[in-house]
């Protein structure tokens, strides 16, 4: 493995580095890294990586050795040992679900096109066939019923706690169905989350083109917030950002 320049300069590599698997609640499921002085900074960094899907390099240092290095987040080691440690945090996350409801040509094209984009694809011809979706997973739902079970598909999508809901239909058709959903109890905030028509505006016409526009919108939602602008170099008059490495 070729290390970036900052890693080659600063990281003290061990032949058999310690490893740990940290769950979303902060508990260590397997392995062990360091002691109590490391645990607080390591857990906070791990939860941040789980939240945004971004790896992190954390350098745990005593107060007198803290210096700013590009690409490394600094954590202060407040333990009497005054030891140092470098931690690489890599999030391992389940694939998000792409739930496609409908048997239309757009539904078929979307399922085929999305196969190589890292989604757990769940496709059913109708919402009745699909049934209720369990909570907990990161999920994108596309309703491509196109006249065959539209309301059932929309109700399933609204109840799914999805990050993205797309409905393959015109504005006019969705406005008509939205009136029925309001009468049934759907609130405005929930309806406002539905992208109708689904997909980015690329003047798509064919089922494959419409599927492409929808997949692009789904990917945009999935990656939202993960790409950060390059940080400006820190001022010489300001201390570097740091974690507090002491145990909570």
Protein Blocks (a to p, Z undefined) as FASTA:
>chain_A
ZZdfklmmmmccdfbacdddddfkopafbgcehjfklmmmmmmmmmmmmmnopacddddd
dfklgccdehiacdddfbfklpacdddddddddddddddedjbfklmmmmmmmmmnopac
dddfbfklnopadehiacddddfkgonaplmmmmmmmmnopabdcddddfklmmmmmmmm
mmnopafklmmmpccdedddehpabfmlmmmmmmmmmmmmmmgokaccddddddfkbccd
dddfbdZZ
